[in-house]
Amino acid sequence: MATANKFFRRYLNKCYSNTLRQFSKSSVQSLNKNYPVTVICILGGSVALYTAYKIRSIQKVHAAQPKNDEDLKVVKLTSREKRFIRFASVEYDGQLYMTPQDFLESVVEAEPRPRMKRKVLTLNDLQKIKEATPPLSQGSPRLFRSLRDDGIISYTEYLFLLSVLTKPQSGFRIAFNMFDTDGNERVDKNEFLVIRKLLAGKKTEDAIPMEKIFSHAWKGKRGLSSEDAEKALSLQEQYVDDEQGLQRKHVVDTTLIIHFFGPKGKSDLNFESFKKFMLHLQTEVLELEFNEFSKGLPTISEVDFAKILLRYTYLDTDQYDMYLDRLLDRIKDSKGITFEEFHVFCQFLNNLEDFSIAMRMYTLADHPISKDEFHRAVKICTGTSLSPHLVHTVFAIFDEDGDGLLSYREFIAIMKDRLHRGFKSYAKNEGWEAFKTCIKQEMKAPT
């Protein structure tokens, strides 16, 4: 390429020099008859060669070179990870954190508060958070609302707190036993950190799913085996650079750690305190949801109750409106739903799996159930009774044909959506599979 460029430059210089010399001679000599043609040919050829030279000299555009495999790796975030990133309003040393207020909003609101950017915390901010965190003995159902933005919650703690919201009291003891690795009926800071790392490990083969901590599969098991504990410790030492800022190697005492184990991390956590914290958290979130609709009144309307139950479901607009219209047609005299009734019903939802088992035994042929059967099954599963008015309201919403019987399969499917608060995963058909499914549905449809 360099040799060709030199050739073009030399040839052009020669052409222009010859042309100039010829024009100089023309000033003292007469032109012969072929001279104009010669000049035109020389000039035309020179222009053509110059143009070709400029085109070849233009810098080539190279196709983007593929990056290495790690650069091309696409990180697929879970729904919980996406939601945590959206609502987390503070960060420290590159790691994202929620404030207590962020956490409450993440479980009751569709979108986070408007903000310009995340607040970057300093060591001084962390010291203020430590001073603002009350001891476990001063816990209450208003803990998170009282702290507001004076606290930090890590991603792993976010997963833990979400699990607390949806689990029955029977799962509290299982959770405590899992944290109590040495079986002395007390959990210290190190035990909590180890099991937390193992349970919420970032997509590792060694990680135990967070849901399993409350599963009946772990009932009766206390703590971890020595092998599991070693895995947890090794996970704790790993630096996880996930680029989203969800987890890092450095350890910062979060609000939960300080609340459980004190500013110096020397306190222990017993089961009764652990249970009280979990009950307080469940109550606080339910109060937040109830107050959103009650506007300071002691009750919410039956329609508001239905909206709370249906707010996390995957119903389309027509189906959603159908449930509300059905309720309005059947509830002529509105008495309202108290917080106590709402609280008991939500505790029942946390026992939905046991209720489902009871119903399968109750109606072996999948027959719909009556109000009395529904009331009795709830009491068997939870030990508490729903008020007759609340049972009547539930049937008014979910009794499809108004015959006083409830299709419990449909009811349970919708209540599971409510229980998972929008985090339940569904398999989605895409591409050719979706096309085949659509064709099959169309062929089955009546003409």
C-alpha positions as CSV (number, residue, x, y, z in Angstrom):
1,M,0.0,0.0,0.0
2,A,2.8,2.4,0.9
3,T,4.6,1.6,-2.4
4,A,1.5,2.3,-4.4
5,N,0.9,5.6,-2.7
6,K,4.5,6.7,-3.5
7,F,3.9,5.8,-7.2
8,F,0.7,7.8,-7.4
9,R,2.4,10.9,-5.8
10,R,5.4,10.7,-8.2
11,Y,3.2,10.2,-11.2
12,L,1.0,13.2,-10.3
13,N,4.0,15.4,-9.6
14,K,5.5,14.5,-13.0
15,C,2.2,15.1,-14.8
16,Y,1.8,18.5,-13.3
17,S,5.4,19.5,-13.8
18,N,5.3,18.5,-17.5
19,T,2.0,20.4,-17.9
20,L,3.5,23.6,-16.4
21,R,6.6,23.3,-18.5
22,Q,4.5,23.0,-21.6
23,F,2.4,26.0,-20.6
24,S,5.6,28.0,-20.0
25,K,6.9,27.1,-23.5
26,S,3.6,28.1,-25.0
27,S,4.2,31.7,-23.9
28,V,7.2,31.9,-26.3
29,Q,6.4,29.3,-29.0
30,S,3.3,28.8,-31.1
31,L,1.1,25.9,-30.3
32,N,0.8,23.1,-32.7
33,K,-2.6,21.8,-33.6
34,N,-2.6,18.7,-31.4
35,Y,-1.5,20.5,-28.3
36,P,-4.9,21.3,-26.8
37,V,-5.9,17.6,-27.0
38,T,-2.7,16.6,-25.3
39,V,-3.3,19.1,-22.5
40,I,-6.8,17.9,-21.9
41,C,-5.7,14.3,-21.8
42,I,-3.0,15.0,-19.3
43,L,-5.3,17.1,-17.1
44,G,-8.1,14.5,-17.3
45,G,-5.8,11.6,-16.5
46,S,-4.3,13.5,-13.6
47,V,-7.6,14.3,-12.1
48,A,-8.7,10.7,-12.4
49,L,-5.5,9.4,-10.8
50,Y,-5.7,12.0,-8.0
51,T,-9.3,11.0,-7.3
52,A,-8.4,7.4,-7.1
53,Y,-5.5,8.2,-4.8
54,K,-7.7,10.1,-2.4
55,I,-10.3,7.3,-2.3
56,R,-7.6,4.7,-1.6
57,S,-6.2,7.0,1.1
58,I,-9.4,7.2,3.1
59,Q,-9.1,5.4,6.4
60,K,-10.6,2.0,6.3
61,V,-13.6,1.2,8.6
62,H,-13.1,-2.0,10.5
63,A,-15.9,-4.2,11.8
64,A,-16.1,-4.2,15.6
65,Q,-14.0,-7.0,17.0
66,P,-15.9,-9.4,19.3
67,K,-14.9,-9.2,22.9
68,N,-13.9,-12.1,25.0
69,D,-16.4,-14.5,26.4
70,E,-16.7,-12.7,29.7
71,D,-17.5,-9.4,28.0
72,L,-20.2,-11.1,25.9
73,K,-21.8,-12.8,28.9
74,V,-25.3,-11.4,29.5
75,V,-26.3,-11.2,33.1
76,K,-29.9,-12.2,33.5
77,L,-31.3,-10.6,36.7
78,T,-34.1,-12.2,38.6
79,S,-37.3,-10.2,39.4
80,R,-36.1,-9.7,43.0
81,E,-32.8,-8.4,41.9
82,K,-34.4,-6.0,39.4
83,R,-36.8,-4.7,42.1
84,F,-34.0,-4.3,44.7
85,I,-31.9,-2.3,42.2
86,R,-34.8,-0.1,41.3
87,F,-35.8,0.7,44.9
88,A,-32.3,0.8,46.5
89,S,-31.6,4.6,47.1
90,V,-28.2,4.5,48.8
91,E,-24.8,3.0,48.2
92,Y,-21.5,2.6,50.0
93,D,-18.2,1.5,48.4
94,G,-20.0,0.4,45.3
95,Q,-22.6,-1.7,47.0
96,L,-26.3,-0.9,46.8
97,Y,-28.5,-0.8,49.9
98,M,-32.1,-0.2,50.7
99,T,-33.2,2.0,53.5
100,P,-36.0,0.8,55.7
101,Q,-38.3,3.1,53.9
102,D,-37.2,1.7,50.5
103,F,-38.0,-1.8,51.7
104,L,-41.5,-0.9,52.8
105,E,-42.2,0.9,49.5
106,S,-40.8,-2.1,47.5
107,V,-43.5,-4.4,48.9
108,V,-46.5,-2.1,48.7
109,E,-45.7,0.3,45.8
110,A,-45.4,-0.3,42.1
111,E,-42.6,2.3,41.6
112,P,-39.9,3.8,43.8
113,R,-39.9,7.4,45.0
114,P,-38.7,10.0,42.5
115,R,-35.1,10.7,43.0
116,M,-32.2,12.4,41.1
117,K,-29.6,9.7,42.0
118,R,-28.6,7.4,44.8
119,K,-27.0,8.9,47.9
120,V,-23.4,7.8,48.4
121,L,-22.9,7.1,52.1
122,T,-19.8,8.1,54.1
123,L,-18.3,6.6,57.2
124,N,-20.0,9.4,59.1
125,D,-23.4,8.4,57.7
126,L,-22.8,4.8,58.7
127,Q,-22.0,6.0,62.3
128,K,-25.2,8.0,62.4
129,I,-27.2,4.9,61.2
130,K,-25.6,2.8,64.0
131,E,-26.6,5.4,66.6
132,A,-30.2,5.6,65.2
133,T,-30.8,1.8,65.3
134,P,-32.7,0.8,68.5
135,P,-31.9,-2.4,70.4
136,L,-33.9,-5.5,69.8
137,S,-35.7,-5.0,73.2
138,Q,-37.2,-1.8,71.7
139,G,-38.5,-3.4,68.6
140,S,-42.1,-2.6,67.5
141,P,-44.5,-2.9,64.5
142,R,-43.3,0.6,63.6
143,L,-39.6,-0.1,63.5
144,F,-39.1,0.4,59.7
145,R,-41.5,3.4,59.5
146,S,-39.7,5.1,62.5
147,L,-36.2,4.6,61.0
148,R,-37.3,5.7,57.5
149,D,-34.0,6.5,55.7
150,D,-31.8,6.1,58.8
151,G,-30.8,2.6,58.0
152,I,-29.4,0.2,55.4
153,I,-30.5,-3.2,54.2
154,S,-28.4,-5.4,52.0
155,Y,-29.7,-7.5,49.1
156,T,-29.3,-10.8,51.0
157,E,-31.3,-9.3,54.0
158,Y,-33.9,-8.1,51.5
159,L,-34.4,-11.7,50.4
160,F,-34.6,-12.8,54.0
161,L,-37.2,-10.1,54.9
162,L,-39.4,-11.0,51.9
163,S,-39.4,-14.6,53.1
164,V,-40.5,-13.5,56.5
165,L,-43.5,-11.7,55.1
166,T,-45.0,-14.8,53.5
167,K,-44.4,-17.5,56.1
168,P,-46.5,-18.9,58.9
169,Q,-45.5,-18.9,62.5
170,S,-44.7,-22.6,62.2
171,G,-41.8,-21.6,59.9
172,F,-40.3,-19.3,62.5
173,R,-38.8,-22.1,64.6
174,I,-37.4,-23.8,61.5
175,A,-35.7,-20.5,60.5
176,F,-34.3,-20.0,64.0
177,N,-32.9,-23.6,64.0
178,M,-31.2,-23.0,60.7
179,F,-29.4,-19.9,62.1
180,D,-28.6,-21.6,65.4
181,T,-25.7,-23.7,63.9
182,D,-24.3,-24.9,67.3
183,G,-27.7,-25.8,68.7
184,N,-27.4,-23.7,71.9
185,E,-30.8,-22.0,71.4
186,R,-29.1,-18.7,70.7
187,V,-27.9,-17.1,67.5
188,D,-24.8,-14.9,67.5
189,K,-23.6,-12.5,64.8
190,N,-21.2,-14.9,63.2
191,E,-23.9,-17.6,62.9
192,F,-26.3,-15.2,61.3
193,L,-23.7,-14.0,58.8
194,V,-22.6,-17.5,57.8
195,I,-26.1,-18.8,57.2
196,R,-27.2,-15.6,55.5
197,K,-24.3,-16.0,53.0
198,L,-25.1,-19.6,52.3
199,L,-28.8,-19.1,51.9
200,A,-28.6,-16.0,49.6
201,G,-25.4,-16.9,47.7
202,K,-25.2,-15.2,44.3
203,K,-26.2,-18.0,41.9
204,T,-23.7,-20.5,43.2
205,E,-24.2,-24.3,43.2
206,D,-23.6,-24.3,46.9
207,A,-26.3,-21.7,47.7
208,I,-29.4,-23.0,49.4
209,P,-32.6,-21.3,48.0
210,M,-33.9,-18.7,50.5
211,E,-37.4,-20.4,50.5
212,K,-35.9,-23.6,51.8
213,I,-35.1,-22.0,55.2
214,F,-38.9,-22.2,55.9
215,S,-39.6,-25.4,54.1
216,H,-41.0,-28.4,55.9
217,A,-38.1,-30.3,54.3
218,W,-35.9,-28.7,56.9
219,K,-38.2,-29.4,59.8
220,G,-36.3,-31.0,62.7
221,K,-32.9,-30.2,61.3
222,R,-30.8,-27.9,63.4
223,G,-28.1,-25.8,62.0
224,L,-25.6,-26.9,59.3
225,S,-23.3,-29.8,58.9
226,S,-19.6,-29.0,59.2
227,E,-19.3,-29.4,55.4
228,D,-22.1,-26.9,54.8
229,A,-20.5,-24.5,57.3
230,E,-17.2,-24.7,55.5
231,K,-18.9,-23.9,52.2
232,A,-20.6,-20.9,53.8
233,L,-17.4,-19.6,55.2
234,S,-15.7,-19.9,51.8
235,L,-18.5,-18.1,50.2
236,Q,-18.2,-15.3,52.7
237,E,-14.6,-14.8,51.8
238,Q,-15.3,-14.5,48.1
239,Y,-15.3,-11.2,46.3
240,V,-18.4,-11.1,44.2
241,D,-18.1,-8.4,41.5
242,D,-21.6,-8.6,40.0
243,E,-21.4,-5.1,38.4
244,Q,-24.9,-4.4,39.7
245,G,-23.6,-3.6,43.2
246,L,-25.7,-6.2,44.9
247,Q,-22.9,-8.0,46.8
248,R,-19.3,-7.2,47.7
249,K,-16.7,-8.8,49.8
250,H,-16.4,-6.0,52.4
251,V,-18.6,-6.3,55.5
252,V,-20.7,-3.4,56.7
253,D,-22.8,-3.6,59.8
254,T,-26.3,-3.2,58.5
255,T,-29.4,-2.0,60.5
256,L,-30.5,-5.6,60.9
257,I,-27.2,-6.7,62.3
258,I,-27.0,-3.8,64.7
259,H,-30.7,-4.3,65.8
260,F,-30.1,-8.1,66.4
261,F,-26.6,-8.1,67.9
262,G,-26.0,-4.6,69.2
263,P,-23.5,-1.8,68.1
264,K,-20.5,-4.0,69.0
265,G,-22.0,-7.2,67.7
266,K,-21.7,-9.0,71.1
267,S,-25.3,-9.7,71.8
268,D,-27.2,-12.9,71.2
269,L,-30.6,-13.6,69.6
270,N,-33.0,-16.0,71.3
271,F,-36.0,-17.5,69.6
272,E,-38.7,-15.4,71.4
273,S,-36.9,-12.2,70.3
274,F,-36.5,-13.6,66.8
275,K,-40.2,-14.6,66.6
276,K,-41.3,-11.1,67.9
277,F,-39.3,-9.4,65.2
278,M,-40.8,-11.5,62.5
279,L,-44.4,-10.9,63.7
280,H,-43.7,-7.2,64.0
281,L,-42.5,-7.0,60.5
282,Q,-45.5,-8.8,59.1
283,T,-47.8,-6.6,61.1
284,E,-46.0,-3.4,60.0
285,V,-46.4,-4.2,56.3
286,L,-50.0,-5.1,56.7
287,E,-50.7,-1.9,58.6
288,L,-49.1,0.0,55.8
289,E,-51.3,-1.6,53.2
290,F,-54.4,-1.2,55.3
291,N,-53.8,2.4,56.0
292,E,-53.3,3.1,52.4
293,F,-57.0,2.4,51.8
294,S,-58.5,3.3,55.3
295,K,-57.3,7.0,55.2
296,G,-57.3,7.0,59.0
297,L,-60.6,5.3,59.4
298,P,-61.0,2.1,61.5
299,T,-62.3,0.1,58.5
300,I,-61.8,-0.3,54.7
301,S,-64.6,-1.0,52.3
302,E,-65.2,-4.5,50.9
303,V,-64.2,-3.2,47.5
304,D,-60.9,-1.9,48.9
305,F,-60.3,-5.3,50.5
306,A,-60.8,-6.9,47.1
307,K,-58.4,-4.5,45.5
308,I,-55.7,-5.4,48.1
309,L,-56.2,-9.1,47.4
310,L,-56.1,-8.6,43.6
311,R,-53.3,-6.0,43.3
312,Y,-50.5,-8.5,42.7
313,T,-52.5,-10.9,40.5
314,Y,-51.9,-11.5,36.8
315,L,-55.5,-10.8,35.8
316,D,-56.2,-8.8,32.7
317,T,-58.4,-5.6,33.0
318,D,-61.7,-7.3,32.1
319,Q,-61.1,-10.1,34.6
320,Y,-60.1,-7.7,37.3
321,D,-63.2,-5.5,36.7
322,M,-65.4,-8.7,36.7
323,Y,-64.4,-9.5,40.3
324,L,-65.1,-6.0,41.5
325,D,-68.4,-5.8,39.7
326,R,-69.5,-9.1,41.1
327,L,-68.7,-7.9,44.6
328,L,-70.6,-4.6,44.2
329,D,-73.7,-6.5,43.0
330,R,-73.7,-8.9,45.9
331,I,-72.7,-6.6,48.8
332,K,-75.7,-4.3,49.3
333,D,-75.0,-3.3,52.9
334,S,-71.4,-2.4,53.4
335,K,-70.1,-3.0,56.9
336,G,-66.4,-2.6,56.1
337,I,-63.4,-4.7,57.0
338,T,-61.5,-4.0,60.2
339,F,-57.7,-4.3,60.5
340,E,-58.1,-7.3,62.9
341,E,-60.2,-9.1,60.2
342,F,-57.7,-8.2,57.5
343,H,-54.8,-9.3,59.7
344,V,-56.3,-12.7,60.4
345,F,-57.1,-13.3,56.8
346,C,-53.5,-12.5,55.8
347,Q,-52.2,-14.9,58.4
348,F,-54.4,-17.5,56.8
349,L,-52.8,-16.7,53.4
350,N,-49.4,-17.5,55.0
351,N,-50.8,-20.9,55.7
352,L,-52.1,-21.3,52.2
353,E,-50.2,-24.5,51.5
354,D,-51.7,-26.3,54.5
355,F,-55.1,-25.0,53.5
356,S,-54.6,-26.4,50.0
357,I,-53.7,-29.8,51.5
358,A,-56.8,-29.7,53.8
359,M,-59.0,-28.9,50.9
360,R,-57.7,-31.8,48.8
361,M,-58.5,-34.1,51.7
362,Y,-61.8,-32.4,52.3
363,T,-63.0,-32.6,48.6
364,L,-61.4,-35.7,47.1
365,A,-63.3,-35.1,43.8
366,D,-62.3,-31.4,43.6
367,H,-65.9,-30.3,44.4
368,P,-66.5,-26.7,45.4
369,I,-66.7,-25.9,49.1
370,S,-69.4,-24.2,51.1
371,K,-68.9,-21.3,53.5
372,D,-69.0,-23.6,56.6
373,E,-66.4,-26.0,55.1
374,F,-64.2,-23.0,54.2
375,H,-64.5,-21.5,57.7
376,R,-63.7,-24.9,59.3
377,A,-60.7,-25.5,57.1
378,V,-59.2,-22.1,57.9
379,K,-59.6,-22.7,61.6
380,I,-57.9,-26.1,61.3
381,C,-54.9,-24.6,59.5
382,T,-54.4,-21.4,61.4
383,G,-56.1,-21.9,64.8
384,T,-58.1,-18.7,64.3
385,S,-61.6,-18.0,62.9
386,L,-62.6,-15.7,60.1
387,S,-65.6,-13.5,60.9
388,P,-68.8,-14.5,59.1
389,H,-68.8,-11.1,57.3
390,L,-65.3,-11.7,55.9
391,V,-66.2,-15.2,54.7
392,H,-69.3,-13.7,53.0
393,T,-67.1,-11.1,51.4
394,V,-64.6,-13.7,50.1
395,F,-67.4,-15.7,48.6
396,A,-69.0,-12.6,47.1
397,I,-65.7,-12.0,45.2
398,F,-64.8,-15.6,44.2
399,D,-68.1,-17.5,44.0
400,E,-68.4,-17.4,40.2
401,D,-72.1,-18.4,39.7
402,G,-73.5,-17.3,43.1
403,D,-74.5,-20.7,44.2
404,G,-72.8,-20.3,47.6
405,L,-69.9,-22.6,46.7
406,L,-66.3,-21.7,46.1
407,S,-64.0,-23.2,43.5
408,Y,-61.0,-23.5,45.8
409,R,-58.6,-24.2,42.9
410,E,-59.3,-20.8,41.3
411,F,-59.3,-19.1,44.7
412,I,-55.9,-20.6,45.7
413,A,-54.3,-19.7,42.4
414,I,-55.2,-16.1,42.8
415,M,-54.3,-16.0,46.5
416,K,-50.8,-17.4,45.6
417,D,-50.3,-14.4,43.4
418,R,-51.2,-12.2,46.3
419,L,-48.9,-14.1,48.7
420,H,-45.9,-13.9,46.4
421,R,-46.5,-10.1,45.8
422,G,-45.7,-10.2,42.1
423,F,-42.6,-12.4,42.4
424,K,-44.1,-15.6,41.3
425,S,-42.4,-16.9,38.1
426,Y,-44.4,-18.2,35.2
427,A,-43.0,-20.1,32.2
428,K,-43.5,-18.0,29.0
429,N,-43.8,-19.6,25.6
430,E,-41.9,-17.7,23.0
431,G,-41.1,-18.0,19.3
432,W,-42.2,-21.2,17.6
433,E,-43.6,-22.8,20.8
434,A,-45.8,-19.7,21.3
435,F,-47.0,-19.9,17.7
436,K,-47.9,-23.6,18.0
437,T,-49.7,-22.9,21.2
438,C,-51.7,-20.1,19.6
439,I,-52.7,-22.3,16.6
440,K,-53.8,-25.1,19.0
441,Q,-56.0,-22.7,20.9
442,E,-57.5,-21.3,17.7
443,M,-58.3,-24.8,16.5
444,K,-60.0,-25.7,19.8
445,A,-62.1,-22.5,19.8
446,P,-65.7,-22.9,18.7
447,T,-66.5,-21.4,15.3
